[in-house]
């Protein structure tokens, strides 16, 4: 079973997204393993541009393809033209957002293995039956020529196989943790941390409302992130009556220093992809309160010591969970870090390479 020696990754741009961040981390890990990594990017924009590995080959679409109606299909066609001339052993399609590029890639003459990541829940109650039906039909159409679906948890994997009607999905735990992450240290104080893009989906308005209900003069709330809801959240904080205990810290390239100073982490999302930040928090030895908005809670919050799961859109439940967790003895940080040991970058990078290799073998002559 021969691992690929060259991998292509296609990005629309470099937004503040966990999916793109994980892809760039995987690219770095693969470069360190001697793999020739090519990043084909639609537009040179976005704050995560600085995370591009120095050893990766960076190719921009010419002309640039900014996000717009039909831009993902154009990105797929441009990438297919490039990788037809510059073949690779495998192409990694990152996340549900990029699925629309797959049909064009499937037409590359020197056919690489096409591995597609499933980054967001495939069944979402808020879609309703009709929208769910349309979503599944679109998924089958876009991914019918994909060779491999990579799910982050067993829930995603089972759903993917059921929707596509063929057993091509595997589970690889989300590689959200650096291999050289420092040891988790005991939590102190009563600081509550949250982090993510400041958008309605992430539920930070609910968290601020819940923090007001906490009625704990010693508690502090820190929210790390930037986004279009920043001004609205700042106004909500100013009107809260407890603004001196709430900090909007803005975008930070690394939340680990904030986790080290926190007693617990909260993810208040209305809906979520896999929720990599939950894994990061546990890896730093911090218990988590998360809404039932992501399959990650079924994978990593199964032990009460690791955290508490509350309903989405329920500020009162968030407040009660924060009260309970702040008042109980801090859990052993090493135990929490051990619960997510499978989520380290090195393990994930190797698992992806092995999956690409197995697929190339099982496809026989279909791949180079």
C-alpha positions as CSV (number, residue, x, y, z in Angstrom):
1,X,0.0,0.0,0.0
2,X,1.8,3.1,-1.3
3,X,1.0,6.4,0.2
4,X,0.5,9.4,-2.2
5,X,3.6,11.5,-2.9
6,X,1.6,14.5,-4.1
7,X,-1.6,16.0,-2.9
8,X,-3.7,18.9,-4.1
9,X,-5.9,21.0,-1.8
10,X,-8.5,23.4,-3.2
11,X,-9.5,26.5,-1.3
12,X,-11.9,29.2,-2.4
13,X,-9.9,31.7,-0.2
14,X,-8.6,32.1,3.3
15,X,-11.6,32.9,5.6
16,X,-11.9,32.7,9.3
17,X,-13.2,29.1,9.2
18,X,-12.2,26.0,11.1
19,X,-12.4,23.9,8.0
20,X,-9.8,26.0,6.2
21,X,-7.6,26.1,9.3
22,X,-7.6,22.3,9.6
23,X,-6.8,21.9,5.9
24,X,-3.8,24.3,6.2
25,X,-2.6,22.4,9.3
26,X,-2.9,19.1,7.4
27,X,-1.0,20.7,4.5
28,X,1.8,21.6,6.9
29,X,1.9,18.1,8.4
30,X,2.0,16.5,4.9
31,X,4.8,18.8,3.8
32,X,6.8,17.8,6.9
33,X,6.3,14.1,5.8
34,X,7.9,14.9,2.4
35,X,4.6,15.1,0.5
36,X,4.5,17.6,-2.4
37,X,1.4,19.7,-1.5
38,X,-0.2,22.1,-3.9
39,X,-2.8,24.6,-2.7
40,X,-5.0,25.8,-5.6
41,X,-6.9,28.9,-4.4
42,X,-9.6,31.0,-6.0
43,X,-8.8,34.3,-4.5
44,X,-5.9,35.7,-2.4
45,X,-8.0,37.1,0.4
46,X,-8.8,36.2,4.0
47,X,-7.0,36.4,7.4
48,X,-5.7,32.8,7.4
49,X,-3.4,33.5,4.4
50,X,-0.5,33.6,6.9
51,X,-1.1,29.9,7.8
52,X,-0.1,28.7,4.3
53,X,2.9,26.3,4.8
54,X,6.1,27.8,3.4
55,X,6.9,24.5,1.7
56,X,3.6,24.1,-0.1
57,X,3.2,25.2,-3.7
58,X,0.6,28.0,-3.8
59,X,-1.3,28.6,-7.0
60,X,-4.0,31.2,-7.5
61,X,-6.7,31.1,-10.1
62,X,-6.1,33.5,-13.0
63,X,-8.3,35.4,-13.3
64,X,-9.2,35.3,-9.6
65,X,-12.5,33.7,-8.6
66,X,-14.0,35.6,-5.6
67,X,-17.0,34.2,-3.9
68,X,-20.2,34.8,-5.9
69,X,-23.1,32.9,-7.5
70,X,-21.6,29.9,-9.3
71,X,-18.1,30.6,-8.1
72,X,-17.6,27.2,-6.7
73,X,-18.3,25.5,-10.0
74,X,-15.9,28.0,-11.7
75,X,-13.3,27.1,-9.1
76,X,-13.7,23.4,-9.8
77,X,-13.2,23.9,-13.5
78,X,-10.1,26.1,-13.0
79,X,-8.6,23.6,-10.5
80,X,-9.4,20.7,-12.9
81,X,-7.6,22.5,-15.7
82,X,-4.6,23.0,-13.5
83,X,-4.3,19.5,-12.1
84,X,-4.8,18.0,-15.6
85,X,-1.5,19.8,-16.6
86,X,0.1,19.3,-13.1
87,X,-1.1,15.8,-12.0
88,X,-1.2,14.8,-8.3
89,X,-1.9,11.4,-6.6
90,X,-4.8,12.7,-4.6
91,X,-7.0,15.7,-4.2
92,X,-8.5,16.7,-0.8
93,X,-11.8,18.5,-1.0
94,X,-12.3,20.4,2.2
95,X,-15.7,20.5,3.8
96,X,-19.3,20.6,2.6
97,X,-18.9,24.2,1.2
98,X,-16.5,22.9,-1.5
99,X,-18.5,19.9,-2.6
100,X,-19.6,21.7,-5.8
101,X,-16.1,21.5,-7.2
102,X,-16.1,17.7,-7.2
103,X,-17.9,17.0,-10.6
104,X,-15.3,19.0,-12.5
105,X,-12.4,17.3,-10.7
106,X,-13.8,13.9,-11.6
107,X,-13.1,14.6,-15.2
108,X,-9.4,15.0,-14.8
109,X,-7.7,12.7,-17.3
110,X,-4.9,11.5,-15.0
111,X,-7.5,10.6,-12.4
112,X,-6.3,11.3,-8.8
113,X,-8.0,9.8,-5.8
114,X,-10.7,12.3,-4.8
115,X,-11.2,12.4,-1.0
116,X,-14.0,14.6,0.2
117,X,-14.4,15.8,3.8
118,X,-17.8,15.9,5.5
119,X,-17.5,18.9,7.8
120,X,-21.0,19.7,8.8
121,X,-24.1,17.8,9.9
122,X,-25.9,16.0,7.2
123,X,-29.2,16.0,9.0
124,X,-30.4,19.3,10.5
125,X,-33.9,19.6,12.0
126,X,-34.1,23.3,11.0
127,X,-34.0,22.3,7.3
128,X,-37.4,20.7,7.4
129,X,-38.3,17.7,5.3
130,X,-38.4,19.3,1.9
131,X,-35.1,21.1,2.3
132,X,-33.5,18.0,3.7
133,X,-34.7,16.0,0.6
134,X,-33.2,18.6,-1.7
135,X,-30.0,18.6,0.3
136,X,-29.6,14.9,0.0
137,X,-30.4,14.8,-3.7
138,X,-27.8,17.5,-4.3
139,X,-25.2,15.6,-2.1
140,X,-25.7,12.5,-4.2
141,X,-25.3,14.4,-7.4
142,X,-22.2,16.3,-6.4
143,X,-20.4,13.4,-4.8
144,X,-21.4,10.5,-7.1
145,X,-17.8,10.3,-8.5
146,X,-16.0,10.9,-5.3
147,X,-13.8,8.0,-4.3
148,X,-13.8,8.6,-0.5
149,X,-15.8,10.5,2.1
150,X,-14.0,11.4,5.3
151,X,-16.3,11.9,8.2
152,X,-15.1,13.3,11.6
153,X,-17.3,11.1,13.6
154,X,-19.4,7.9,13.4
155,X,-22.7,9.9,13.1
156,X,-21.5,11.6,10.0
157,X,-20.1,8.4,8.5
158,X,-23.3,6.5,8.9
159,X,-25.4,9.4,7.5
160,X,-23.0,9.8,4.5
161,X,-23.2,6.1,3.5
162,X,-27.0,6.1,3.9
163,X,-27.5,9.2,1.8
164,X,-25.0,8.3,-1.0
165,X,-26.2,4.7,-1.0
166,X,-22.7,3.3,-1.2
167,X,-20.2,2.4,1.6
168,X,-17.4,4.9,0.8
169,X,-17.3,6.9,4.0
170,X,-14.7,6.4,6.8
171,X,-14.1,8.1,10.1
172,X,-11.0,10.1,10.9
173,X,-11.1,12.1,14.1
174,X,-10.7,15.8,13.5
175,X,-7.0,16.7,13.7
176,X,-7.5,19.8,15.7
177,X,-4.6,19.5,18.2
178,X,-1.0,20.2,17.6
179,X,1.4,17.3,18.4
180,X,3.6,19.5,20.5
181,X,0.7,21.0,22.5
182,X,1.8,21.9,26.0
183,X,0.6,19.9,29.0
184,X,-2.7,20.9,30.4
185,X,-2.5,22.8,33.6
186,X,-5.0,23.1,36.5
187,X,-7.8,25.6,36.0
188,X,-8.0,28.6,38.3
189,X,-10.4,31.4,38.8
190,X,-13.9,31.8,37.4
191,X,-13.3,33.0,33.8
192,X,-15.6,31.6,31.1
193,X,-14.2,31.5,27.6
194,X,-15.9,31.3,24.2
195,X,-14.4,31.6,20.8
196,X,-15.5,31.7,17.2
197,X,-16.6,33.9,14.3
198,X,-19.0,36.6,15.5
199,X,-22.0,35.6,13.5
200,X,-25.6,34.8,14.5
201,X,-25.1,31.1,14.1
202,X,-22.5,31.0,16.9
203,X,-25.0,32.2,19.5
204,X,-22.8,34.6,21.4
205,X,-25.8,36.8,22.0
206,X,-27.4,33.9,23.9
207,X,-24.2,33.4,25.9
208,X,-24.1,37.1,26.9
209,X,-27.8,36.9,28.0
210,X,-27.0,33.7,29.9
211,X,-24.0,35.3,31.6
212,X,-26.3,38.1,32.8
213,X,-28.5,35.4,34.5
214,X,-25.5,33.8,36.2
215,X,-25.5,36.4,39.0
216,X,-21.9,35.6,40.0
217,X,-19.9,38.8,40.8
218,X,-16.6,36.8,40.6
219,X,-17.2,35.3,37.2
220,X,-15.7,36.8,34.0
221,X,-16.7,36.2,30.4
222,X,-14.2,36.4,27.5
223,X,-15.3,36.0,23.9
224,X,-12.5,35.7,21.3
225,X,-13.3,36.3,17.7
226,X,-14.3,38.8,15.0
227,X,-17.1,39.0,12.5
228,X,-20.1,41.0,11.3
229,X,-21.9,40.7,14.6
230,X,-19.1,42.5,16.6
231,X,-20.9,45.8,16.8
232,X,-24.2,44.3,17.9
233,X,-22.5,42.2,20.5
234,X,-20.6,45.3,21.8
235,X,-23.9,47.1,22.1
236,X,-25.4,44.2,24.0
237,X,-22.5,44.1,26.4
238,X,-22.7,47.9,27.0
239,X,-26.4,47.5,27.8
240,X,-26.0,44.5,30.0
241,X,-25.2,46.3,33.2
242,X,-22.1,44.1,33.8
243,X,-19.9,45.3,30.9
244,X,-16.9,45.5,33.3
245,X,-17.0,41.6,33.5
246,X,-17.3,40.9,29.8
247,X,-14.4,41.2,27.3
248,X,-14.7,41.0,23.6
249,X,-11.1,40.1,22.8
250,X,-11.3,40.3,19.0
251,X,-9.5,37.9,16.6
252,X,-6.6,35.9,18.1
253,X,-4.5,33.5,16.0
254,X,-4.2,31.1,19.0
255,X,-6.8,30.6,21.8
256,X,-4.5,28.4,23.9
257,X,-3.3,31.3,26.1
258,X,-6.9,32.2,26.8
259,X,-7.8,28.6,27.6
260,X,-4.9,28.4,30.0
261,X,-6.5,31.3,31.9
262,X,-10.0,30.0,31.8
263,X,-12.0,27.8,34.2
264,X,-14.2,26.4,31.4
265,X,-15.2,26.8,27.8
266,X,-18.6,27.4,26.3
267,X,-19.8,26.8,22.8
268,X,-23.3,28.3,22.5
269,X,-24.0,27.7,18.8
270,X,-27.4,27.5,17.3
271,X,-26.0,25.0,14.8
272,X,-22.5,23.9,14.1
273,X,-20.2,21.8,12.0
274,X,-18.0,19.5,14.0
275,X,-17.1,22.0,16.6
276,X,-13.3,21.7,16.6
277,X,-13.0,24.2,19.3
278,X,-14.5,21.7,21.7
279,X,-11.6,19.4,21.1
280,X,-9.1,22.3,21.5
281,X,-10.6,23.2,24.9
282,X,-10.5,19.6,26.2
283,X,-7.0,19.2,24.9
284,X,-6.1,22.2,27.1
285,X,-7.7,20.5,30.0
286,X,-10.8,22.6,30.2
287,X,-14.3,21.2,30.6
288,X,-16.9,22.3,28.0
289,X,-20.5,23.4,28.0
290,X,-21.9,23.0,24.5
291,X,-25.3,23.1,22.9
292,X,-26.6,20.0,21.2
293,X,-25.8,21.6,17.8
294,X,-22.9,19.4,16.6
295,X,-22.1,15.6,16.4
296,X,-18.9,16.4,18.4
297,X,-20.9,16.3,21.6
298,X,-21.8,12.6,21.0
299,X,-18.1,11.8,20.4
300,X,-16.2,13.7,23.1
301,X,-18.7,14.9,25.7
302,X,-19.8,11.5,26.8
303,X,-18.1,11.8,30.2
304,X,-19.7,14.2,32.7
305,X,-16.2,15.3,33.8
306,X,-15.6,16.5,30.2
307,X,-18.6,18.7,30.1
308,X,-22.3,19.4,29.9
309,X,-24.6,19.4,26.8
310,X,-27.6,21.8,26.8
311,X,-30.3,22.5,24.3
312,X,-29.6,25.1,21.6
313,X,-31.3,28.5,21.9
314,X,-31.7,28.1,25.7
315,X,-30.0,30.9,27.6
316,X,-31.4,29.7,30.9
317,X,-30.0,26.2,30.4
318,X,-26.6,27.8,29.5
319,X,-26.7,29.9,32.7
320,X,-27.5,26.9,34.9
321,X,-24.8,24.8,33.3
322,X,-22.2,27.5,33.9
323,X,-23.3,27.8,37.5
324,X,-23.0,24.1,38.1
325,X,-19.6,23.9,36.4
326,X,-18.1,26.9,38.2
327,X,-19.2,25.5,41.6
328,X,-17.9,22.0,41.2
329,X,-14.3,21.0,41.7
330,X,-12.2,21.5,38.6
331,X,-11.6,18.1,36.8
332,X,-8.2,16.6,36.3
333,X,-6.9,18.5,33.2
334,X,-4.7,15.5,32.2
335,X,-7.8,13.3,32.1
336,X,-9.6,15.7,29.8
337,X,-6.6,16.0,27.5
338,X,-6.4,12.2,27.3
339,X,-10.0,12.0,26.2
340,X,-9.1,13.7,22.9
341,X,-5.7,12.1,22.3
342,X,-7.0,10.7,19.0
343,X,-7.5,14.2,17.7
344,X,-3.8,15.1,17.3
345,X,-2.6,16.4,14.0
346,X,0.1,13.8,13.4
347,X,-2.4,10.9,13.8
348,X,-4.9,12.6,11.5
349,X,-2.3,13.4,8.8
350,X,-1.2,9.8,8.7
351,X,-4.7,8.5,8.7
352,X,-5.6,10.6,5.7
353,X,-2.5,9.4,3.8
354,X,-3.3,5.8,4.6
355,X,-6.9,6.3,3.4
356,X,-5.8,7.8,0.1
357,X,-3.4,4.8,-0.3
358,X,-6.1,2.2,0.4
359,X,-8.5,3.9,-2.0
360,X,-5.9,3.9,-4.8
361,X,-5.4,0.2,-4.3
362,X,-9.0,-0.7,-4.2
363,X,-9.7,1.3,-7.3
364,X,-7.2,-0.8,-9.3
365,X,-6.5,0.7,-12.6
366,X,-8.8,3.6,-12.1
367,X,-6.0,5.7,-10.6
368,X,-2.4,6.3,-11.5
